Amino acid sequence: MAHDQPVNALVITLVDDPTSAVYSINRLKPDALCFVLPEAGKALVESAVQPKIDQMPRRWDWIVVAAPGEFSGCHQTLARSLPDLLRTWDVQPGELVVDLTGATSAMAGAVTIAALPWSSRLVSLVPAREGSDDEIITVEGRPFVWHQSNPWDEVAAVSRREGSELFNRGDHSAAAKVFRDVEARVSGGQKPLYRAFADVADGYGLWERFQYRQAWDKLKTATKALEMASLWGGPPGLKSMLPAVKANTGFLEKLVLDPAEAKELLAMDLLAHAGRRLHVTRDPETAIVVLVRALEAFAQRRLFQAHKIKSWDVRIEQLPQALQETCRTCYLEDIDGKYKLPLQAQFRVLAGLGDQLGQAFLREWPMMKPLLDAANHAVLGHGFEPVKSERVQQLYDIVVKLTRVSEASLPRFTTLSL
């Protein structure tokens, strides 16, 4: 008898063919075994199956179907019983093997659907055809072929689209879960591809939480795997997504490796992040908080790069004469003794130093003040009034105008169309 590696769990259908059931059980040596059978099959298991099992499973049970020839009844019974049983046995996705040899057509369809979230292999003994090149297995003097397939190799396309849609809506953790679930179930050759998709989703999720180095590491690993997969074809949309992932990985590399204390690419990323929060995840409250922080990051970068001023640790003598006394009396932190400039003061210092960014801020101030007030009064600001998306968009447009940033230069997350 041929022997496979022992499996964690086996669901086996049985109506009136105990010999095939015995063959499958002895071949697969399951740790946990569940029979799906009609009421009359119980006696058959006890008399003709159990005595012939070489290695008894550590756990076993059965699910009785009232009408083996009726699909809806079989499926209803299995849908109500099988998930709880598999959870009790702690069967993980991809660990279940389903044997359909002894099933009626109705039983086969019902058990395939009910077991799909956990199964990664369907097996059956099929009568051998004359002239077949397949390996012939003789059971009780009859010739058979051991046939096996993985439904997830085809079903994965549906989940792949679901994962893509979640990713494109900004729900990266949910997308990663979908891809990892598929990875656990598909056949071995496809696993690296879905692991790479999950790493992509994880990487962008880390990026969205400003975990730049971890995101860079994830995307580097994923890019290599996707490039390898693309050489062999891969699913539709794979090749079109690769350039964007590579560009995003390059952006993260520059950001992570930039040694400056005030990073220009961080300000760019914050601005892009605010845009995604506004337009992708429809979260204006978070968008305006990030947008105000982006505005400050541009000021901090200019102060540090052009004037060697750290807004978080200012030396009084670095400031324009007219602002020194204000800084001395208003911006001293009593704990660490450092002078720290708030947002508006940063731009006024720039203006006092003749910097174009500061002067542009003063020109835009009449338009910006009510928008910054809206941010301040927002729930995530210091107030109790939810901010409107229109106000966030107005402030976003002014920040882009003020900083002279081309939106084409901002990092743009890839879109998955798998």
N, C-alpha and C positions, 0 to 999 in steps of 0.2 A: 504494500500500500504506500502511495505517496504521502509525504508528511509536510505540512506547512509549519511555519513558526506558530507556536501557541497564540491564540487570540484572547483578548480580554473578555469579550462578550459575544455570544452567538444567539441569534433568534432563528429557530428552525421550525418550518411549517411541516405538519404531519397530518395526513388523513388516513392512508391505508398502506404506506410503504415504509415499514420500520427498517428495512435493510439499508436503504439509501440514507436514512437518518443516522444509523449507526456508523456508516462509512464517513459521513461528514463530521460527526462528533469526534471520531477517532483520528481523523485527519487533522482537524483544527485544534483539538485539545483545549476547549474554551475554559477560562476561569469561572465564567458565569454563563448559564444556559437557560434559555426560555423557550418552551414549546408553545406554538400557536396551533390549536387543534380543536376539533369538535369534542363534545362530551365523551363519545365512545372511544376517542383516542387515548384517554387516560389509561385505560386497561392495557392498551397496546404498548404504551410507554413502559408500564411496569412489568409486562410479561416479555416483550420482544426487544426492547431497546436497552433499558437499564442493565440487565444481566450481561450485555455484550460490550459495554463501554469499558475501554482499557484503562482510562484515567478519569475517575468521576470528577465533575466540576465541583469547585468549592461551594458554589451557590447555584441553585436551580429553582425554576418555578414554571408554571404554565398559565396561559391565557386561553380560556375556552370561548370559542365563537359558536353562536347558536345555529347559524345557517351558513356553512362554508361556501355555498354557491351564490350568496347574495352580498354584493359589494358594500352597500351602505351600512348594513348591519355589522359586517366584519370591521369596517373602518371605524364605526362608532365605538365598538368594544375596544379596539386597539388604541384609539385616540384617548380613551378614558383611562386605560390601564397601563399601557406600555411606558409613557413618560415617567409616571411615578415610580414604576419598577426600576427603570434605568437610573433615575436619580438616587433611589435607595441604594443601588449597587455602585453608585459613583462612576457611572460610565461617562467618559468624556467624548466630545465630538470627534468623530473619525475612528473611534475604537470598536464600533459595533460591526459585526458581519451578519448578513442576513442570508439564510439558505432557503431558496424557493423551490427546491426539488419536489417536495411533496404537496405543493399548494395547488388549490383550484385557481382558476384565473382571478376570481373575486378576492381570494385570500392574498394572492401575489400582489395585486394592485393595492389592496388595503395596507398590507404590512410594509410595502415599499414606501408608501407615502407617510405612514405613521412613524417609521423608523428613520426617515431621511435626515433629520437633524443630527443623528448620532452615527449613522452608517457611513462607511467608506468602501464597502465591497458587497456586491450581490453575487452569490455562488449558486450553482445548481449542477446536478448530474444530468446530462442530456444524452439520449440514446445516440450511439455512434452511427454515422452514415457510412455506407459502403464506399470505399475509395478515399475516405477522409485522411488527410495528412496529420491530424491531431493525434496526440498520445491517447491510446485506448486504455481505459480502466475497466477491469472485469469485476463485476459485483454480482455474486450469486450466479456466475456463469453467463451473465449478460454484459455486452460491451457498452461502455459509456465514455463520454468526454467530460472532463471537469471544466466547466465554463465559469468564468468570473468577469465581472465588470464593475466599474465605479460610476454610479449615477451622477456624482458630483463633477465628474469631468465635463459633463454637459450642463448640468444645473448651475454650475459656477458662473456662467455668463449672466444669469439673472442677478445673482448676488453681486457680481462685479459692477453691474449698472447701478444697483442700489448703493454700493459703496461710493461710486463716483458721484452720485447725486448728493449724498451726505457730505462728501468732501467739498463739493462746489458750493454748498450752503454754509460752509464754515464749521461743520460739526466733525472735526477731525478725529476725535476720540471714538465716535460711533463708527466712522468710516474704517478706522484701524481695526476695530473689533470685527466688523464684517469681513475684512480681508483676512484676518487671522483665523476666523472661524472657517473660511473657505480653505485656507492653507492646511488646516488640520484634517480636512476631509478629502481633498483632491489626491490623485495618485502622485507618486514620488516625483516624477518629472516636472510636474506643474508647481510643486511646493515652493521652490525658490522664487518664482514669479510673484506669487501672492504674498510671500514674505516681504518682497521688495515693495509691493504696493502698500502693505501695512507699515513698512518703515517710512515710506513717503508720507503717509497720513500722520504717523507719529512725529516725523520731522517737522512738518508744517504746524502741527499742534504745539510742539515745543517752541517753535518760532513765534507763534501767536501769544505765547506766555513769556516771551522775551528771553527764553533760555537758548541764547544764540549758539554757544559752542556745542551743546548737546544736539541742537537742530542741525548744525553743520555736519557733525559726525554721522547722524542718521541719514542725511541726504547724500553724503559722499558714498556711504555703503550702498544705499538704494540705487544710486545712479550707475554704479558699476554692474550691479545685478541686472538692471533694466537694459543696459547696453548689451550685455551678453544675451539676454532674452530676445532683444530685437534682431539679433543676427539670425535667429531661428524663426523669425516671423512675429510670434506673439499676437495678442488680441488686437482688433482694430483700435486705433487711437494711441497705441503705445509709442510709435515713432514720432508722432506729432507732439507728444507731451515732453519728450526728452530734452529738446533745446531749452524749454522754459525751466525745467528742473535744474539743468546745468547752469543756466544764468542765475537762478536763485541761489544755488550752491556757491557760485562765485561771489555773489554779493555778500553772503554770510561769511565766506572766507576773509574778504577784505575787512568786514566789520569786526570779526573776532581778532584778527591779527593786527589791527590798527592800534598802535601803542599810545595814541594821544589820550589825554585825560578827558577831553571834550571831543567826541567823535562826530564828524559831519554825517556819516552814514546812519548813525543812530537817529539823528533828527529826521533824515529822509524816511527811515523805517517807521518812525512814530507817525509821520504824516500819512504814509500809506496805510498804516494800521487803523488810523482814525477813519480813513475812507472806507476800509473794509467793514469796520464796525457800523458805519452809517448805511452802507449800500448792500452789504452781503448778509450780515446777521441782524440788521434792522435794530440796532441798539444805540439810539442817540445819546443816552446818558453816559455810557462808557466812551462813545465816540468823542464827545465834547471834552471829557476829562483828558483823554489822550491827545486831543488836538491842542489844548492849552499847554500841555507838557511839550508837544512838538514845537510850538511857538517859542517856548522858553529854551528848548535845546538849540534852536537856531541862534538865539541871542547868546547863549553860553559859548557856543562854538565860535562865533565872531569875536566876542570879548577875549576869549583865550587865544585864538589863532592870530588875531590882528593886534591885540593890545596886551597880551600876557596877563589878563585879569581873570582870576577865578571868581565867579559869582558867589561861590560857596565859601570863599576865604579871601576876602578883599583886603588889600592894604590901602588905607585912606589916601596916601600920597599918590596912588595911581589914578584917582578920580579927578574929573574936572573940578576946579576950585569951587564952583557954585554948588556942587553936590556933596562936598566933603563934610560940611557940618550936618547936613541931613543924614548922611550915612552914620556919622559919629553918634548922633542922638537917637536915631530910629532903628538902625539895622544891627545893633550889637546883640549877640546871643549871650545870655548871662551864664550859661553853663560852661561853654567851651571858650568864651571870650573872642569868638570870631565874628567878623562883619559879613553878613549874608544879604545879598541883594534880592529882593522879590522881583517878579516878572516885569512890572512896569518900570521899576528903577533900572533894570538891566538895559532896557531900550533907551531910557533917558541918559544913561551914562554913554551909551554908544552915540547918541545924538550930540551930547556935549563934547565928545571927542571928534566930531566931524564925520562920523561913519555914516555911510549912505543908508544902511539898514535901520539905524536909529532914527535918522531924519525921515525915512519913509514911514516908520511907525508913528511918528508925531503927526504926519499928514493924514494917516488913516485913523488916528485915534478917535475922532468924532463918530466914525462908523463902527469902530471896534468896541467902544465902551459899552453900549447897550448889549452887545453880544457877549462880552466877557462878564457883564452883570448877569446875563441869563445863565452862563456857566456857573457863576458863583451862587446863584439862587437855586440851581438844580438840586435834585435829591442827592446826587453824588458830589455836589459842591458843598455848599453850606446852608442850603435852604430846603424848601418843602414843595417846590413846584417842578414837576417833570419837564424837561427841556423838549422843545419841538424840533423835529428833524429839519425844518426849514431854517431855524436859527443856526443849527450846526453847519448846514450847507453854506449859509452866508458867511460864517466865520471861516470855514474851510477855504472858500474862494478868496477871501481877503488874505489869509495866510499864504496861499500860493502866490498871489500878486505881490505881497510884501517881500517874500523871500526870493522871488524870481525863480522858483523851482519849476522846471518842466515836468509835467505829470508823466511824460514818457520816460523820465529818468528815475521815477520811483519804482521800487521793487513791486512786481506784480506776480501774485501767486499763480501757479500753473492751474489750468482747468483740466479735469479728468473727463475724457469721453471714451471710456473703455467699454 
